[in-house]
Amino acid sequence: MALHRSGPHVTYKTREEMISVAEAFLINGKLGASETLCRQVLNEERENADAIAVLGRLAHMTGNREQARRMLLRATQIAPNSASHHFTLGDMYHSFGDVEAAVASYYSALNLDPNFYAVLVNLSNSLLILQRYTAAEEISRRAIELVPESAEAHSNLGQAFLKQGRLTDAHRALRKSVDIAPQRPDLLNNFGVLQQLMGDVGGAIESFQTALKRDPQATLAQRNLKIAVLNSPSWDTRALFKLHVELAKRHNRHGGPGKSTSRVGYTRGRKLRIGYISSDFHDHPVGNNLMPLLTHHDRNVLEITLYANVEAPDQKTALFQDKTDHWRDTSAWSDAQLARQISEDGIDIAVYLAGRFNLNRVETAVFRPAPIQVSFHDCATTGLEAMDYWLTDSLLHPPETEEQFTEELYRLPVFYQFEKPVNAPKVSAPPCLKNGYITFGSFNKPEKISNETVSLWAEILRKTEHSKLMLKYRNLFADDGLKRMWQERFSQEGIEEDRLLLMAGDHAQPKHLTLYSQIDIALDPFPFNGAMTTFEALLMGVPVITMKGRRFVDRVGATLLQHCALTEFVAADAGTYVDVAVQLASDPAQIGIWRERICSHLLESPLIRGQTYAKSLERAYREMWQRKCERFV
């Protein structure tokens, strides 16, 4: 074979050598040199699949998506038996968001090379995205057979188990992934998420903190740590504030100036453009709280834009789209791109919903895309310098509150708002009248049930003979290992297994609400109270015992009950909490009387006054805008 020359000083003996060097150049960012080599190969062999594939990867790297697709597809047509080209095509499809096409390409590669480890790993990732969890499990197991110490494969296997509700198996697999690669913050974060879901909040906090030591910019670990600490009684007000400020600094310094003037300018009486930024525009507690507001907003005074990062749209998502003037799907945007769109839309007031939770985008605020920025339905300070207000009310944050925050508090007349479900079942008689014993209950997440909560609930059970405690959160307790873990936690407090009713099942709302007919008295956890669970219990006539705390998260229960004129069930401290529960449990007849009254207390409260609630928010926005105009002028 003749020698192949590239440049004045380098000579290659074969085309394969030239392509190998071109790939090395591509990996090292020497795109021009890589392209030159590939073009030289193609000058001698127009249908060289390997050179075309390298050029396809180069086109992909430079943003020429269609050219990349055509070239990589052509490479697979020229060399249909090359597993490598099918793999590269699959990776490209995956990066484009065409996961179905990626899976098809990966399977083509596996048919040619069943032991192609990288294909197995990327295929299992794609199958997880497509919610094909059984297939993802099978592919992950094959990857582990090839590379037993593969952290990636064990992590994928753990995610497949988790999505199937096999929490104990998921814990084992994710723990293994961390043991193999303890330096990887993403694996530590994934393990921490599972620990928190199962109720091991202390372990979760440790995992998230370790992830942040490995990478201080690990955004998911930052966010999840901010959630976890709210469930831990050991974090006091000062420690919580310090953490939020420290984490916010990592974003504050990355912010840009933004375009913080609206198109019309600071005119006091004009129509305001409000942007709501959320991932919860679906059947979700935050979305359900927001729906009455959007339903009753006065479109003569407000123009509404929803910036939606919804992972799994549902029927309620379509309702949100109907109730807004403008809908923006932000799922493919970076924070900077989202900020640019908010600015281009001329939003006057950007409202960031539940910033630390799910896929919400509160960090976008650092770009200052709107003149006024508001945190709404978050449970603590954002710590962000660019966040102007935190919406709350005078019960969640009384004047003497000890909570610390970087925003200015704006106290609404009422913070929470709910809608009565159209298909809510009728209130039934309390089960104690038939059972002859009291059934306490909580349908809150296990992560909210702190060790201190367990101790208090155990004390209540010890003081109420033959009573039982029903716990349920979705289908979590279908996992036998999780059930044993919680039985052991209560066993350490002297509560026998037969007094715990660990229920499971993913029920639609009507069926879910009927489960409250099996509870006599609901117990609110602390320090992170329930909100939607308290609303549901009250709707079904079930009294909720809560303890008033010192911060937003542990004053939610007391706030809801006070709005419903049900302060009889609000305790000032742990001892009173136990006394209130035990006293009520001693009088089944009184429970029956309350069962008939509590729903009326809720329905007659300001918690279900959508139009009034919307007016209060509109006044708040107008006042914020007036203040801004005064400063600007």
KOLFI-102168 format. One record per residue (C-alpha): residue in three letters; y, x, z. Coordinates in steps of 0.001 Angstrom, whole numbers, plus 500000, padded with zeros to 6 digits. Each point is the difference from the previous one (the first is absolute). Layout:
N
ALAYXZ;...
***
This chain:
633
MET500000500000500000;ALA503501501236499223;LEU502273500902502858;HIS502560497358501046;ARG503473501317500783;SER502664498406502177;GLY503256501832500435;PRO500688503636499185;HIS497838501533502708;VAL497104497618500815;THR496877499577497940;TYR497197497517500748;LYS496469500298498706;THR499129496291499882;ARG501625496587499857;GLU498292499182503298;GLU501811502912501609;MET503311498813498579;ILE499434496481501354;SER498994501371503407;VAL503242501981500171;ALA501966496963498760;GLU498550497973502880;ALA501006502721502452;PHE503521500006498579;LEU500113496204500356;ILE498933500140503641;ASN502616502670500732;GLY502794498034498345;LYS500318502204496901;LEU500006496997497702;GLY501492501678496954;ALA497461502818500017;SER497180497489500477;GLU501151497922497059;THR500368503060497765;LEU496411501052500611;CYS498654496487499368;ARG501975499720496755;GLN498573503296498810;VAL496483498732500660;LEU500716496768498133;ASN501428501905497062;GLU496536501478499560;GLU497980496924501113;ARG501894496709499741;GLU497344498024501879;ASN499584502270503000;ALA499543497479502809;ASP500677502495502788;ALA503380501020498583;ILE500947496375499387;ALA499027499156503599;VAL502220502777501379;LEU502911498727497881;GLY499280496489501282;ARG500260501235503586;LEU503217501810499098;ALA501443496801498495;HIS499051498154503170;MET501731502603502164;THR503200499703497964;GLY500067496197500147;ASN498785499231496469;ARG497499497398501124;GLU499077498475496654;GLN499563503388498363;ALA497854501104502921;ARG497823496904499716;ARG499502500436496248;MET499146503683500246;LEU497565499676502903;LEU498347497007498361;ARG499712502033496812;ALA498372502835501932;THR497295497626501268;GLN499436498710496450;ILE499621503486498553;ALA497783501156502875;PRO498386496815501376;ASN497458502028501970;SER502629501892501980;ALA500024498616503543;SER503105502068500711;HIS502099498193497379;HIS498928496557501258;PHE500888501145503517;THR503465501177498931;LEU500588496739498148;GLY498985498091503118;ASP502453501955502144;MET502753499241497511;TYR499232496268500007;HIS499979500040503797;SER503434501632500093;PHE501287497267497646;GLY498737497317502372;ASP497297498826497580;VAL497239500346502568;GLU497447497911498074;ALA500284502344497026;ALA499769502987502343;VAL496743498679501470;ALA498547499494496516;SER500838503606499077;TYR498575501358503247;TYR496744498125499453;SER499844501426496455;ALA500333503481501490;LEU497274499300502582;ASN497618498733497329;LEU500326503432498396;ASP499966502000503243;PRO498696498025503027;ASN500776502916502327;PHE503667500384499048;TYR501406500179503538;ALA503703499569499168;VAL499209496901497950;LEU498059498493502914;VAL502925500543502378;ASN502648498593497650;LEU497772497105498980;SER499458498976503623;ASN503782500081500510;SER500488497721497013;LEU497267497608501101;LEU501710499684503388;ILE503224499005498261;LEU498101497367498005;GLN498428498713503238;ARG496491500794498780;TYR499000501262503388;THR496222499991499649;ALA500244502043496804;ALA502499502363501657;GLU497525500519502845;GLU497167500827497587;ILE502107502473497993;SER501312501661503177;ARG496445500486501251;ARG499101501703496713;ALA502976502342500407;ILE498892500860503537;GLU496470500747498802;LEU501494502573497620;VAL502575501407502442;PRO498995499072503583;GLU503165501529501464;SER502379498127497685;ALA502857498666502122;GLU501225497890497077;ALA496635498336499455;HIS499536499237503709;SER503526498557500078;ASN499259497753497014;LEU496742498909501601;GLY501889499157503193;GLN502523497915498072;ALA497179498153498243;PHE498387499228503361;LEU503337498902501452;LYS500681497570497181;GLN496530498513500498;GLY500710499455503697;ARG497536502683501109;LEU502393501597502465;THR497521502114501922;ASP498638501522496781;ALA503578500551498819;HIS500847501747503272;ARG497054502359499579;ALA500895500846496377;LEU503723500471500581;ARG499323502081503110;LYS497764502194497852;SER502734500424497382;VAL502429501185502688;ASP497411502377501467;ILE499473501559496562;ALA503713500314499161;PRO502003499833503255;GLN503029501477498256;ARG500466497001497677;PRO502621497535501277;ASP498894497228497630;LEU496496499969501492;LEU501368500063503536;ASN502248497074499148;ASN497120497980498540;PHE497910500624503094;GLY502914499048502242;VAL500464496703498178;LEU496368499097500698;GLN500252501111503632;GLN502996497728500465;LEU498304497071498254;MET497043500293502381;GLY502284500132503037;ASP499957503739500749;VAL503783500319500039;GLY500019503251501965;GLY497649501609497488;ALA502073498687497117;ILE503213501453501433;GLU498298503376500380;SER498780499880496376;PHE503437499119498640;GLN501703502672502102;THR497503502603498812;ALA500588498943496387;LEU503737500525500490;LYS499400503456501462;ARG498097500838496820;ASP502733498504497795;PRO503276498818501560;GLN500721498031496803;ALA496759497960500129;THR501742496659499461;LEU497031497739500717;ALA499237501802503248;GLN503653499636501022;ARG499932496282499317;ASN496676499413501713;LEU501029502002503049;LYS503081497775500357;ILE497704496965500012;ALA497411501470502368;VAL502429501026502732;LEU501261496419500298;ASN496492499031501127;SER499896502668502705;PRO501332499244503507;SER500328503737500694;TRP502968500383497642;ASP503205499156501838;THR503363499023498528;ARG501367503537499825;ALA496866501457498417;LEU499886497250497372;PHE503632500510499057;LYS499628503768499799;LEU496969499661497709;HIS501765497606497636;VAL503091502186499760;GLU497931503137499408;LEU497945498354497246;ALA503113498517498402;LYS501596503447499730;ARG497308500966497512;HIS501305497269497695;ASN503705500061500826;ARG500399503478498560;HIS498275498989496759;GLY502338497102499280;GLY502469499906497150;PRO503504498578499973;GLY498935496860498173;LYS502354497602498281;SER501293498092502974;THR502670497821498410;SER499170496633498504;ARG501028498988496524;VAL502555497416501092;GLY501406502026502889;TYR500844499132503573;THR501226496437499545;ARG499539497971503143;GLY499227496506498805;ARG497862500632496981;LYS496325499288499477;LEU497874502709501621;ARG497056501720498357;ILE497156500401502518;GLY496958502171499322;TYR496822499606502046;ILE497690503032499772;SER496400499394501079;SER496301500335499294;ASP499358496749501881;PHE500904497398497400;HIS496577498399500345;ASP497953498206502680;HIS501016502310502829;PRO501725499398503360;VAL503262501596498819;GLY499858498133496708;ASN499295496760501829;ASN503014500621502243;LEU502190500660496982;MET498943496959497975;PRO502084497437501988;LEU503027502261499532;LEU499611500287496231;THR499221496311499696;HIS503287499027501644;HIS502371502749498844;ASP503139498539498436;ARG500074501352496449;ASN503654499041499687;VAL500922502772502430;LEU497134502476499516;GLU498244501540497010;ILE496518501157501010;THR497937502858498596;LEU496513500761501314;TYR498774503591499613;ALA496245499596500260;ASN497416502682500670;VAL497135497508500350;GLU496575501614499856;ALA497965496794499607;PRO502103497059498721;ASP498770496520500924;GLN501100496376499648;LYS502813500506502506;THR501296502907497888;ALA500593497495497209;LEU501966497822502447;PHE502213502952500875;GLN500650500595496310;ASP501094496374499655;LYS502397500256502937;THR502017502996498827;ASP502630500561497335;HIS498517503352498990;TRP496566501558500526;ARG499436503736499734;ASP496481501439500099;THR500548503392501659;SER496366501045500383;ALA500255502810497434;TRP503389501292501157;SER500876502910502230;ASP502477499465502826;ALA502684501641497859;GLN499256497663497076;LEU500073496969502299;ALA503332501132501428;ARG501398500426496502;GLN498945496452499054;ILE501512498502503175;SER503233501798499176;GLU499960498925496344;ASP499410496402501088;GLY503202500200502030;ILE498336498925503226;ASP502528499522502798;ILE497548499760502907;ALA496555501607499814;VAL497560498533502529;TYR496953502160500709;LEU497137497937501390;ALA497459501328502529;GLY500839503541498988;ARG497193501916501710;PHE497201497645499010;ASN497748499764496950;LEU501621501193496748;ASN503594499325500977;ARG502747502300498768;VAL502497500475502820;GLU500505503686499138;THR501785498838496844;ALA502971499310502256;VAL500785503728500257;PHE501290499883496409;ARG502589497429501158;PRO499503497691496972;ALA501960497109501577;PRO503248499884501987;ILE498248498266502904;GLN496386500649501043;VAL498043497910502470;SER496641500416501750;PHE498204496668500439;HIS496586499272501536;ASP499416503588501042;CYS498992500461503614;ALA502090503006501029;THR502870502084498716;THR499670501609496571;GLY501882503059501245;LEU501611500229496549;GLU503663500938499826;ALA500490497762496970;MET498712496823501685;ASP502995497972501192;TYR498497497037501861;TRP496805498925501726;LEU499562496220500086;THR498818498611503334;ASP501007497325502516;SER501273499891503580;LEU496538499379501473;LEU498344502908498236;HIS502996502193500781;PRO502072498663502895;PRO503312501750500733;GLU498316502134502671;THR497175501156497691;GLU498751503517500684;GLU498681500423496458;GLN501695502765498017;PHE500881499771496309;THR502138501639497331;GLU501007496743498303;GLU502505497444501227;LEU498197496961501400;TYR500865496694498387;ARG498781497171502203;LEU499064496791498202;PRO499809496714501939;VAL496225500089499309;PHE498079502916498500;TYR496618498471499149;GLN499391497129497623;PHE496744498307499021;GLU498772497261497690;LYS497521497409501164;PRO496934500213497748;VAL499614496855497927;ASN496241499952500676;ALA500058500755503730;PRO497114498323501868;LYS500675497577502822;VAL500263501244503558;SER496714499516501839;ALA499131499636503688;PRO499596503302501877;PRO496374501214499944;CYS499934500497503790;LEU499760496211500450;LYS496637500112498248;ASN498792503533500804;GLY500705499999503714;TYR501531503467499819;ILE503204501543498649;THR500102501865496701;PHE502855502458499674;GLY500707501416496568;SER501952502351497778;PHE499953500212496204;ASN502183503104499900;LYS499128503330498405;PRO497792502211502207;GLU502665502712499843;LYS502332497728501977;ILE497512499676502849;SER500899503079502024;ASN497909501363502863;GLU502558498515502392;THR499571496635498286;VAL496214500244500335;SER500352500722503727;LEU502257497021500536;TRP497830497639497995;ALA496938501215501896;GLU501759499247503270;ILE500697496460498778;LEU496327499562499082;ARG498891501282503397;LYS502261497472501724;THR498877497005497908;GLU496341499316500592;HIS497767499576496947;SER502958500406497642;LYS499623501652496606;LEU502289501938497674;MET499953499420496239;LEU501303502806497776;LYS500332499789496247;TYR501905501779497263;ARG498903499162496491;ASN496439501231499449;LEU500215503204502050;PHE497532499028502697;ALA497276499473497414;ASP499444503739500431;ASP497421500511502741;GLY501337503428500926;LEU503487498631500558;LYS498580497188502109;ARG498165502512502182;MET503167502053500376;TRP501961497017501285;GLN497185498789502203;GLU499957503460501586;ARG503773499933500582;PHE499684496767501954;SER496785501127501670;GLN501951502880501533;GLU502163497307501613;GLY496952498187501390;ILE499850497267497338;GLU496506499203498780;GLU499203499724496321;ASP499280496263500067;ARG503568499243501068;LEU501414501465496778;LEU499986497863496863;LEU500645502423497128;MET500478497800496968;ALA500086500955496321;GLY500821498393496674;ASP502681500100497321;HIS501136496417500212;ALA502649498254497947;GLN502865498595502044;PRO498678496473500716;LYS496656501348501207;HIS501706502821501885;LEU502228497543501862;THR497020497870501022;LEU498663503009501933;TYR502774499458502538;SER498150496832501000;GLN497492502348501694;ILE502698501558502235;ASP501512498526503146;ILE502597502708500707;ALA501272502724497673;LEU500837503417501441;ASP502768502046498403;PRO499374503776499800;PHE502515502649500964;PRO501990502080499344;PHE499844498705496418;ASN500016496210500283;GLY498685497596497433;ALA502415497947497886;MET498063498008497399;THR497042499675502399;THR502308498519502649;PHE501443497564497462;GLU496496498960498928;ALA498823499502503580;LEU503030497860500873;LEU499575497993496809;MET496453499170501126;GLY501144499069503521;VAL498671503149501689;PRO502162501476502800;VAL500776503700499578;ILE500407502245503049;THR502369502897499323;MET501806502696501961;LYS503677500696499331;GLY500615503663499291;ARG502981502240499379;ARG500027500536496228;PHE499757497968496809;VAL496218500266499661;ASP499168498901503541;ARG502580497195500144;VAL498725498101496947;GLY497686497684501965;ALA502629499195502621;THR502579499379497269;LEU497801497524498139;LEU499045498147503164;GLN503589499809501207;HIS501098498506496680;CYS497248497414500510;ALA501065499241503602;LEU496633501255501246;THR501193502606502487;GLU497275498920502455;PHE497702502352498102;VAL502306503043500072;ALA499225502617502668;ALA502438502610501236;ASP497318502562500899;ALA496260500683499907;GLY499245498301503315;THR501795496828498981;TYR498242500085496618;VAL496647499850501763;ASP501196497335502445;VAL501344497716497251;ALA496761500237498024;VAL497768499458503039;GLN502078497132501324;LEU499964498175496674;ALA496264500633499603;SER499389498356503396;ASP501321496665498735;PRO498164498744496887;ALA501784496668500204;GLN503357501754499766;ILE498732501996497011;GLY499164496676498367;ILE503530498692500637;TRP501548503137498553;ARG497688499732496991;GLU501693496745499064;ARG503539501304500506;ILE500172503590498791;CYS499958499305496264;SER502972497639500434;HIS501874502698501892;LEU499489502292497013;LEU500874497479497303;GLU503172498966501811;SER501105503618500526;PRO502443502072497920;LEU496990501998498785;ILE499390497373497313;ARG503490499279498692;GLY500088501688496604;GLN503351498668498844;THR501761500865503262;TYR498363503408499964;ALA501159500696496446;LYS503566499058500939;SER499925502442502914;LEU498894502843497702;GLU502651499088497451;ARG502660500123502710;ALA498648503376501084;TYR500162501393496467;ARG503510498625499545;GLU501178501547503273;MET498493503359499083;TRP501746499809496644;GLN503339499039501557;ARG499769503007502319;LYS499270502264497033;CYS502934498592498043;GLU502336500587502935;ARG498903503617500292;PHE500214500554496261;VAL503442498456499643;
***
